[in-house]
Amino acid sequence: MPNSRPPAALPAAPAKVTLPGGTDLFRLHSATRSGLDFNPRPAHPFYGGGRFDATALDDYGYLYAGLTPAAVVCESLLRSVPFDPDGGPRLLPRAAVRGKALSFLRLAADVTVLPLVTGRDLAAVAQDAWLVQTEAAEYPFTRHWGHWIRTHTAPWAQGFLWPSKREPAERVAVLFADRLPAAALADHGLPPLALDSPDGGEWLNSVLEPYATRMAPL
């Protein structure tokens, strides 16, 4: 519903989901920064940016992660990767992972998120599946809706949880730095995996295989 404005109030009480301390998270990010660093840079209100990024209209640190490796790989890397018309595997361009790392994180405290998973979840925030399934061209609208949802669920909603568009059986999340306690995230104990390294490429191909995809050859 990109052309509808949010109503004055929530139509129902949103659900709450607790991600318990110890929950594993997987984050794909630039290798130039730590996997624990929240993105502090607001997106432009109309151009670029992600589904629920901050903007100057609602400025907060944000961090996207998957609850499984498949979730973060599919959500981050399988956008607009076409299938081979001859039935071969899809080829993920190596440029897509150049300079990227996968960090293995865990929650060090319980975190309460607002689920955007079921029709009931979405109806409680006056929305439908468009909010979590639409493509990047409409992200300015989803950011606006995300800011409205944050406003009406302050201070308890410390993030949102929804199904990965490219792997609906798995969940992805965005966490809000301004609502999390200090040190709510921790390293899992494993070093970040450089996805453009031989080991990273081998790991990535093992995750991509069930999705009829592999890294493009050198």
PAZAPA-4460 file (N, C-alpha, C; in steps of 0.05 Angstrom, whole numbers, plus 32768, in hexadecimal, padded with zeros to 4 digits):
% residues 218
    n_x    n_y    n_z   ca_x   ca_y   ca_z    c_x    c_y    c_z   seq   type   mol
   8010   7FE8   8000   8000   8000   8000   8011   8019   8000     1      M     A
   8021   801D   7FEB   8034   8034   7FEC   8027   804F   7FEA     2      P     A
   800F   8051   7FDF   8003   806B   7FDC   7FF0   8072   7FF2     3      N     A
   7FEE   8062   8007   7FDD   8069   801E   7FEF   8073   8035     4      S     A
   7FE5   8087   8042   7FF4   8092   8059   7FEC   8083   8072     5      R     A
   7FFE   8081   8085   7FF7   8074   809E   7FE0   8083   80AC     6      P     A
   7FCF   8074   80BA   7FB9   8081   80C8   7FC3   808F   80E1     7      P     A
   7FB0   809C   80EF   7FB7   80AC   8106   7FC1   809A   811D     8      A     A
   7FB6   8081   811E   7FBD   8070   8135   7FBF   8053   812B     9      A     A
   7FCB   8042   813A   7FCC   8025   8134   7FB0   801A   8136    10      L     A
   7FA8   8009   8123   7F8D   7FFD   8124   7F8A   7FE7   8139    11      P     A
   7FA0   7FDC   8143   7FA0   7FC7   8157   7FBA   7FC7   8166    12      A     A
   7FBB   7FB8   817B   7FD4   7FB6   818A   7FE7   7FA3   817C    13      A     A
   7FFE   7FAB   8174   8011   7F99   8166   801B   7F83   8178    14      P     A
   8021   7F6D   816C   802D   7F57   817B   804A   7F5E   8183    15      A     A
   8053   7F4F   8197   806F   7F52   81A0   807C   7F37   819F    16      K     A
   8095   7F36   8195   80A4   7F1D   8195   80BF   7F23   81A3    17      V     A
   80C6   7F11   81B5   80DF   7F14   81C3   80F4   7F01   81B7    18      T     A
   8109   7F0D   81AD   8121   7EFE   81A4   8133   7EFB   81BD    19      L     A
   8135   7EE3   81C8   8143   7EE0   81E1   8161   7EE4   81DE    20      P     A
   816D   7EED   81F4   818A   7EEE   81F5   8196   7ED3   81ED    21      G     A
   81AB   7ED3   81DD   81B7   7EBB   81D2   81AE   7EB5   81B6    22      G     A
   8199   7EC3   81AC   8190   7EBE   8190   81A7   7EC5   817D    23      T     A
   81AC   7EB3   816A   81C0   7EB8   8155   81B5   7ECB   8140    24      D     A
   81C6   7EDD   8137   81C0   7EEF   8121   81D7   7EEE   810D    25      L     A
   81D0   7EF2   80F4   81E4   7EF2   80DE   81E2   7F0C   80CE    26      F     A
   81F8   7F19   80CC   81F7   7F34   80BF   820B   7F35   80A8    27      R     A
   8202   7F3F   8091   8213   7F43   807A   8218   7F61   8078    28      L     A
   8231   7F6A   8077   8238   7F86   8079   8252   7F8C   806C    29      H     A
   8259   7FA6   8069   8272   7FAD   805E   8289   7FA4   8071    30      S     A
   829E   7F98   8065   82B4   7F8E   8075   82C4   7FA5   8082    31      A     A
   82BE   7FBE   807B   82CD   7FD4   8086   82C3   7FDB   80A2    32      T     A
   82AD   7FD0   80AB   82A3   7FD6   80C6   829C   7FBC   80D5    33      R     A
   829A   7FBF   80EF   8293   7FA8   8100   8276   7F9F   80FB    34      S     A
   8272   7F85   80FE   8257   7F7B   80FC   8245   7F85   8113    35      G     A
   8250   7F8F   8128   8241   7F99   813F   8239   7FB7   813B    36      L     A
   8244   7FC4   8127   823E   7FE0   8123   8223   7FE4   8116    37      D     A
   8212   7FF4   8123   81F9   7FFD   8117   81FF   8011   8101    38      F     A
   81EF   8011   80EC   81F2   8025   80D7   81E8   8040   80E2    39      N     A
   81F9   8054   80E4   81F1   806D   80F0   81E7   8081   80DB    40      P     A
   81E8   807A   80C2   81E4   808D   80AC   81C7   808C   80A3    41      R     A
   81B7   80A1   80A6   819C   80A1   809C   819C   809F   807D    42      P     A
   8188   8091   8073   8184   808F   8056   8176   80A9   804D    43      A     A
   8179   80AF   8033   816A   80C5   8028   814C   80BE   8029    44      H     A
   813B   80D1   802F   811E   80CA   8031   8113   80BE   8018    45      P     A
   811E   80C4   8000   8112   80BB   7FE7   8123   80A9   7FD6    46      F     A
   813D   80A9   7FD9   814F   809B   7FC7   8162   8088   7FD6    47      Y     A
   8165   8070   7FCB   8177   805D   7FD7   816C   8053   7FF2    48      G     A
   817E   8046   8001   8177   803E   801C   8168   8024   801D    49      G     A
   8164   8019   8035   8157   7FFF   8039   813B   8002   8043    50      G     A
   812E   7FEB   8047   8112   7FEA   804D   810A   7FFA   8066    51      R     A
   8119   7FF7   807B   8112   8005   8094   8129   8016   809F    52      F     A
   8139   8022   808D   814F   8033   8095   8144   804C   80A3    53      D     A
   8155   8058   80B3   8150   8073   80BE   8151   8087   80A7    54      A     A
   8144   809E   80AC   8148   80B5   809B   814A   80CD   80AD    55      T     A
   814E   80E5   80A2   814F   80FD   80B2   8135   8102   80C1    56      A     A
   811F   80F6   80B8   8106   80F9   80C6   8103   80E7   80DE    57      L     A
   8113   80D3   80E0   8114   80C1   80F7   8130   80B4   80F8    58      D     A
   8141   80C1   8107   815E   80BA   8106   8165   80A7   811C    59      D     A
   816E   808F   8115   8176   807A   8128   818A   8068   811B    60      Y     A
   819B   805B   812A   81AD   8047   8120   819D   802E   811A    61      G     A
   81A4   801F   8105   8195   8008   80FD   81A7   7FF2   80F4    62      Y     A
   819E   7FD9   80F7   81AF   7FC2   80F0   819C   7FAC   80E6    63      L     A
   81A1   7FA2   80CE   8191   7F8C   80C2   81A0   7F72   80C7    64      Y     A
   8191   7F5D   80CD   819D   7F43   80D1   8189   7F2D   80CA    65      A     A
   8194   7F15   80C5   8182   7EFE   80C1   8185   7EEC   80D9    66      G     A
   816F   7EDD   80DE   8170   7ECA   80F4   817D   7EAF   80EC    67      L     A
   8182   7EAC   80D2   8191   7E95   80C8   81A4   7E9F   80B2    68      T     A
   81B9   7E8F   80AB   81C9   7E97   8095   81BA   7E9A   807A    69      P     A
   81A7   7E87   8076   8198   7E88   805D   8187   7EA2   805B    70      A     A
   817C   7EAB   8072   816C   7EC3   8072   817C   7EDB   8069    71      A     A
   8194   7EDF   8074   81A3   7EF7   806E   81AF   7EF5   8052    72      V     A
   81B7   7EDD   8049   81C2   7EDA   802E   81AC   7EDF   8019    73      V     A
   8195   7ED3   801D   817F   7ED6   8009   8176   7EF3   8008    74      C     A
   8172   7EFF   8020   8167   7F1A   8021   817A   7F2E   8015    75      E     A
   8194   7F2A   8019   81A8   7F3E   8011   81B3   7F39   7FF5    76      S     A
   81B5   7F21   7FEC   81C4   7F1B   7FD4   81B3   7F10   7FBC    77      L     A
   819B   7F07   7FC1   818C   7EFB   7FAB   8178   7F0E   7F9E    78      L     A
   817B   7F28   7FA3   816A   7F3B   7F95   8172   7F3D   7F78    79      R     A
   815F   7F3A   7F67   8163   7F3F   7F4A   8178   7F2C   7F3E    80      S     A
   817B   7F14   7F49   818D   7F01   7F3D   817C   7EEE   7F2C    81      V     A
   817D   7EF0   7F11   816A   7EE1   7F01   8172   7EC3   7EFF    82      P     A
   815E   7EB3   7EFB   8163   7E96   7EF6   816D   7E92   7ED9    83      F     A
   817D   7E7D   7ED6   8187   7E76   7EBC   8170   7E6A   7EAB    84      D     A
   816B   7E76   7E93   8155   7E6B   7E83   815A   7E4E   7E7A    85      P     A
   8173   7E46   7E7A   8179   7E2A   7E72   8178   7E17   7E8A    86      D     A
   8172   7E21   7EA2   816F   7E0F   7EB9   8188   7E0C   7ECA    87      G     A
   819D   7E1A   7EC3   81B5   7E19   7ED3   81B2   7E2A   7EEC    88      G     A
   81C6   7E2A   7EFE   81C4   7E3A   7F16   81C5   7E58   7F10    89      P     A
   81B8   7E67   7F21   81BC   7E84   7F20   81D8   7E8A   7F28    90      R     A
   81E3   7EA0   7F1D   81FE   7EA8   7F23   81FE   7EC3   7F32    91      L     A
   8208   7EC2   7F4A   820A   7EDA   7F5A   8224   7EE9   7F52    92      L     A
   8222   7F02   7F49   823A   7F10   7F41   824D   7F14   7F59    93      P     A
   8266   7F10   7F54   827A   7F13   7F69   827A   7F30   7F74    94      R     A
   8273   7F43   7F64   8272   7F5F   7F6D   825E   7F62   7F84    95      A     A
   824A   7F50   7F86   8236   7F52   7F9B   8242   7F4D   7FB7    96      A     A
   8258   7F3F   7FB8   8264   7F38   7FD2   827F   7F45   7FD6    97      V     A
   8288   7F54   7FC3   82A3   7F61   7FC6   82A3   7F74   7FDD    98      R     A
   82B6   7F70   7FEF   82B8   7F82   8006   82A3   7F7D   801C    99      G     A
   8294   7F66   801A   827F   7F60   802D   8288   7F49   8040   100      K     A
   827E   7F4B   8058   8284   7F36   806C   826A   7F2D   8079   101      A     A
   826A   7F15   8083   8254   7F0A   8093   825D   7F08   80AF   102      L     A
   824E   7F15   80C1   8255   7F13   80DE   8241   7F01   80EC   103      S     A
   824B   7EF2   80FF   823C   7EE0   810F   8237   7EED   812A   104      F     A
   821F   7EF5   8130   8218   7F04   8148   8205   7EF5   8159   105      L     A
   8201   7EFE   8171   81EC   7EF3   8183   81E2   7F0A   8194   106      R     A
   81C9   7F07   819D   81BD   7F1A   81AF   81C8   7F15   81CB   107      L     A
   81D1   7F2A   81D8   81DB   7F27   81F4   81C5   7F2E   8208   108      A     A
   81AD   7F35   81FE   8197   7F3B   8210   817D   7F36   8200   109      A     A
   8167   7F33   820E   814D   7F2F   8201   8147   7F49   81F1   110      D     A
   813C   7F46   81D9   8134   7F5C   81C9   8117   7F58   81C0   111      V     A
   8107   7F6D   81C3   80EB   7F6C   81BB   80E7   7F79   81A0   112      T     A
   80DD   7F6A   818D   80D9   7F74   8172   80BB   7F72   816B   113      V     A
   80B4   7F82   8158   8099   7F82   814D   8098   7F70   8135   114      L     A
   8088   7F5B   8135   8088   7F49   811E   8076   7F54   8107   115      P     A
   8080   7F50   80EF   8071   7F57   80D6   8070   7F3E   80C5   116      L     A
   8066   7F29   80D1   8067   7F0F   80C5   804C   7F06   80BA   117      V     A
   8038   7F07   80CB   801D   7EFD   80C3   800B   7F14   80BA   118      T     A
   7FF5   7F0D   80AE   7FE2   7F21   80A6   7FD8   7F31   80BE   119      G     A
   7FD5   7F23   80D5   7FCC   7F30   80EE   7FE1   7F44   80F7   120      R     A
   7FFA   7F3C   80F6   8010   7F4E   80FE   800F   7F67   80EE   121      D     A
   800C   7F64   80D4   800C   7F7B   80C2   7FF4   7F8C   80C5   122      L     A
   7FDD   7F80   80C9   7FC4   7F8F   80CC   7FC5   7FA1   80E5   123      A     A
   7FD3   7F98   80F9   7FD6   7FA8   8112   7FE4   7FC2   810E   124      A     A
   7FF4   7FC4   80F8   8002   7FDD   80F1   7FF7   7FE8   80D7   125      V     A
   7FDE   7FE1   80D1   7FCF   7FEC   80B9   7FDD   7FE5   809F   126      A     A
   7FE9   7FCE   809D   7FF8   7FC7   8085   7FF1   7FAA   807C   127      Q     A
   7FFD   7FA3   8065   7FFB   7F88   805B   8017   7F80   8052   128      D     A
   8019   7F6A   8043   8033   7F5E   803C   8044   7F71   802B   129      A     A
   8038   7F85   801F   8047   7F99   800F   805E   7FA4   8020   130      W     A
   805A   7FAA   8039   806E   7FB7   804A   8088   7FA8   804B   131      L     A
   8087   7F8D   804B   809F   7F7D   804E   80A7   7F6E   8035   132      V     A
   8097   7F71   8020   809D   7F63   8007   80A3   7F75   7FEF   133      Q     A
   809C   7F8E   7FF1   80A0   7FA0   7FDA   80BE   7FA3   7FD3   134      T     A
   80C4   7FAA   7FBB   80DF   7FAD   7FB2   80EA   7FC9   7FB8   135      E     A
   8104   7FCD   7FB2   8112   7FE5   7FBB   8107   7FFF   7FB1   136      A     A
   80FA   7FFF   7F9A   80EF   8018   7F8F   80DB   8025   7FA2   137      A     A
   80CF   8015   7FB3   80BB   8020   7FC6   80C5   8022   7FE2   138      E     A
   80DF   801E   7FE6   80EA   8021   8001   80E5   803C   800E   139      Y     A
   80E4   8052   7FFF   80DE   806C   800D   80C3   806A   801C   140      P     A
   80AF   805B   8010   8096   8058   801D   8098   8046   8036   141      F     A
   80A7   8030   8033   80AA   801D   804A   80B9   802B   8061   142      T     A
   80CC   803C   805A   80DA   804A   8070   80C7   805D   807E   143      R     A
   80B6   806A   806F   80A2   807C   807C   8090   806C   808E   144      H     A
   8086   8056   8085   8075   8045   8096   8084   803A   80AE   145      W     A
   809E   8033   80AA   80AE   8029   80C0   80B1   803E   80D6   146      G     A
   80B5   8057   80CE   80B7   806D   80E1   809D   8071   80F0   147      H     A
   8087   806F   80E2   806D   8071   80EF   8068   805B   8103   148      W     A
   806F   8042   80FB   806C   802C   810E   807E   8030   8126   149      I     A
   8097   8039   8122   80A8   803E   8139   809C   8053   814C   150      R     A
   8091   8068   8141   8085   807D   8151   806F   8072   8163   151      T     A
   805F   8060   8158   8048   8056   8166   804E   803D   8177   152      H     A
   8067   8034   8177   806E   801D   8188   8086   8024   8199   153      T     A
   808B   803E   819D   80A1   8046   81AF   8097   8042   81CC   154      A     A
   80A9   8039   81DE   80C5   8033   81D9   80CB   8015   81D6   155      P     A
   80B6   8004   81D6   80BA   7FE8   81D9   80C4   7FDA   81C0   156      W     A
   80BD   7FE3   81A8   80C5   7FD5   8190   80E2   7FDB   818A   157      A     A
   80F3   7FC8   8190   8110   7FCB   818C   8119   7FC3   8170   158      Q     A
   8106   7FBB   8160   810C   7FB3   8144   80F3   7FA7   8138   159      G     A
   80F6   7F9F   811F   80E0   7F92   8110   80EA   7F76   8107   160      F     A
   80D8   7F64   8104   80DF   7F49   80FA   80CB   7F41   80E4   161      L     A
   80D6   7F37   80CD   80C4   7F30   80B7   80D0   7F19   80A6   162      W     A
   80C1   7F0D   8095   80CB   7EF7   8084   80DD   7F02   806E   163      P     A
   80F3   7EF5   8069   8104   7EFC   8053   80F4   7EFA   8039   164      S     A
   80F6   7F0E   8028   80E7   7F0E   800F   80F0   7EF6   7FFD   165      K     A
   810A   7EEF   7FFE   8114   7EDB   7FEC   8116   7EBF   7FF9   166      R     A
   8111   7EBE   8013   810F   7EA4   8021   80FA   7EA8   8037   167      E     A
   80E0   7EA6   8030   80CA   7EAD   8042   80C9   7E9B   805B   168      P     A
   80D6   7E84   805B   80D7   7E73   8073   80E9   7E7D   8088   169      A     A
   80FA   7E91   8081   810E   7E9B   8094   8108   7EB8   809C   170      E     A
   8113   7EC1   80B2   810C   7EDB   80BC   8125   7EEE   80BC   171      R     A
   811F   7F07   80B6   8134   7F1C   80B7   812A   7F31   80CA   172      V     A
   813C   7F42   80D3   8134   7F56   80E7   8144   7F70   80E3   173      A     A
   8139   7F86   80EC   8148   7F9F   80EF   8146   7FA6   810D   174      V     A
   815D   7FAE   8118   815E   7FB6   8134   8165   7FD4   8135   175      L     A
   815A   7FE1   814A   815D   7FFE   814D   816F   8004   8164   176      F     A
   8185   8012   815E   8199   8018   8172   818E   8029   8188   177      A     A
   817B   803B   8182   8171   804D   8197   815E   8040   81AB   178      D     A
   8158   8026   81A6   8145   8018   81B8   8152   7FFF   81C5   179      R     A
   816A   7FF9   81BE   8177   7FE2   81C9   8189   7FE9   81E0   180      L     A
   818B   7FD8   81F4   819D   7FDE   820A   81BA   7FDC   8200   181      P     A
   81CC   7FE8   820E   81E8   7FE7   8207   81F1   7FCA   8207   182      A     A
   8202   7FC4   81F4   820E   7FA9   81F1   81F8   7F93   81EE   183      A     A
   81E2   7F9A   81E0   81CD   7F86   81DB   81D6   7F72   81C6   184      A     A
   81EA   7F79   81B6   81F5   7F67   81A2   8212   7F5F   81A9   185      L     A
   8219   7F47   81A2   8234   7F3E   81A7   823D   7F2C   8190   186      A     A
   8258   7F2A   818D   8263   7F17   817A   825C   7EFA   8184   187      D     A
   8258   7EE9   8171   8253   7ECD   8177   826C   7EBE   817F   188      H     A
   8283   7ECA   8179   829D   7EBD   817F   82AB   7EB5   8166   189      G     A
   829E   7EB6   814F   82AA   7EB0   8136   82B3   7EC9   8128   190      L     A
   82CA   7ECA   811A   82D1   7EE2   810C   82BF   7EE7   80F3   191      P     A
   82BD   7EFF   80EA   82AD   7F04   80D2   82B9   7EF5   80BB   192      P     A
   82A7   7EED   80A9   82AF   7EDD   8091   82AF   7EEF   8079   193      L     A
   82C6   7EF4   806D   82C7   7F04   8054   82BB   7EF4   803D   194      A     A
   82A5   7EFE   8032   8297   7EEE   801E   82A6   7EEE   8003   195      L     A
   82B9   7F00   7FFF   82C9   7EFF   7FE6   82E3   7EF0   7FE9   196      D     A
   82E6   7EE1   7FFF   82FD   7ED0   8003   82F6   7EB4   7FFA   197      S     A
   830A   7EA3   7FF5   8304   7E87   7FEE   82F3   7E79   8002   198      P     A
   82F9   7E7B   801C   82E8   7E6E   8030   82CC   7E7A   8030   199      D     A
   82CA   7E94   802D   82B0   7EA1   802C   829F   7E99   8014   200      G     A
   82AD   7E96   7FFD   829F   7E8D   7FE5   8295   7E71   7FE8   201      G     A
   82A5   7E5F   7FF4   829C   7E44   7FF8   8284   7E42   800B   202      E     A
   8285   7E52   8020   826F   7E52   8033   8256   7E5D   8025   203      W     A
   8259   7E73   8016   8242   7E7F   8009   8236   7E6C   7FF5   204      L     A
   8246   7E5E   7FE5   823B   7E4B   7FD2   822B   7E35   7FE0   205      N     A
   8233   7E2D   7FF8   8224   7E18   8006   8209   7E22   800F   206      S     A
   8207   7E3C   8015   81ED   7E47   801C   81DC   7E4C   8004   207      V     A
   81E8   7E54   7FEE   81DA   7E5B   7FD5   81D0   7E42   7FC6   208      L     A
   81DC   7E2B   7FCA   81D6   7E14   7FBA   81B8   7E0C   7FBA   209      E     A
   81AA   7E0C   7FD1   818E   7E05   7FD0   817D   7E19   7FC1   210      P     A
   8188   7E30   7FBB   8179   7E45   7FAD   8181   7E46   7F8F   211      Y     A
   818C   7E30   7F86   8194   7E2E   7F69   81A6   7E46   7F61   212      A     A
   81B9   7E4C   7F73   81CB   7E63   7F6F   81E7   7E5C   7F77   213      T     A
   81FB   7E68   7F6A   8216   7E66   7F73   8225   7E7F   7F6B   214      R     A
   823C   7E83   7F76   824D   7E99   7F6F   8256   7E97   7F51   215      M     A
   8256   7EAE   7F44   8260   7EAD   7F28   827D   7EA5   7F28   216      A     A
   8287   7E97   7F14   82A3   7E8F   7F13   82B5   7EA7   7F10   217      P     A
   82CE   7EA3   7F18   82E2   7EB8   7F15   82E9   7EBB   7EF7   218      L     A
***
